[in-house]
Amino acid sequence: MTIAQLIYASTTSTDPRPSVEEILKTSRVRNKQSQLTGFLCFRNDMFLQVLEGASSAVSAQYARIANDRRHSKVELVGYEKVGKRRFSRWSMGYLADRGDMQSILFSYSGQNEFDPYGMDYRTAIEFMSEVANVGERAGD
Ligand SMILES: Cc1cc2nc3c(=O)[nH]c(=O)nc-3n(C[C@H](O)[C@H](O)[C@H](O)COP(=O)(O)O)c2cc1C
């Protein structure tokens, strides 16, 4: 089966202010049910998320996420059909915003700023793969 990979960037809404813990809790239960995997980055009030799985499941979940009022300015970074999952270990991995991410950001952007809207698809995939590997303890 072909795997679809989708990446988007978004910005948290201020009212209500979202709880990342809560988002992760729901995501992990739901994603296991629909065999979705992926990774979520959160920094400076912005999200960068990759979702992967069957194309129908990815599209359906993205539609739900895009309508979630806990964030706005949802922008598709890219969508691709691939042969293999990159984040198969995580129903939704997450690396808390720590120093680790700072140094990875530096190597990807020449600066320490997290700018998910300015990332191209390839860079975003590589960036999140690296963050995911640093965050082995990110849980599943
Ligand atoms: C930044 C962000 C990322 C999210 N990621 C996921 C996810 O990976 N999987 C998921 O099931 N829900 C995710 N959600 C939650 C969904 O938007 C939605 O609340 C959830 O799927 C329940 O949908 P329902 O209320 O239509 O049942 C995310 C929400 C936000 C704000």
The ligand as an ORCA input file, in Angstrom:
! r2SCAN-3c Opt
* xyz 0 1
  C      -2.167     21.214     16.161
  C      -3.155     20.104     16.227
  C      -2.784     18.814     15.861
  C      -3.688     17.763     15.922
  N      -3.297     16.505     15.552
  C      -4.176     15.483     15.589
  C      -3.798     14.173     15.192
  O      -2.678     13.894     14.789
  N      -4.743     13.192     15.277
  C      -6.018     13.420     15.734
  O      -6.816     12.494     15.801
  N      -6.385     14.658     16.122
  C      -5.507     15.681     16.064
  N      -5.899     16.940     16.461
  C      -7.252     17.093     16.992
  C      -8.276     17.176     15.892
  O      -8.285     18.479     15.363
  C      -9.683     16.836     16.424
  O      -9.967     17.562     17.565
  C      -9.794     15.366     16.762
  O      -9.457     14.577     15.658
  C     -11.210     15.020     17.204
  O     -12.085     15.303     16.162
  P     -13.678     15.322     16.373
  O     -13.932     16.360     17.415
  O     -14.232     15.672     15.029
  O     -14.050     13.970     16.832
  C      -5.004     18.006     16.381
  C      -5.378     19.300     16.734
  C      -4.479     20.356     16.661
  C      -4.912     21.732     17.059
*
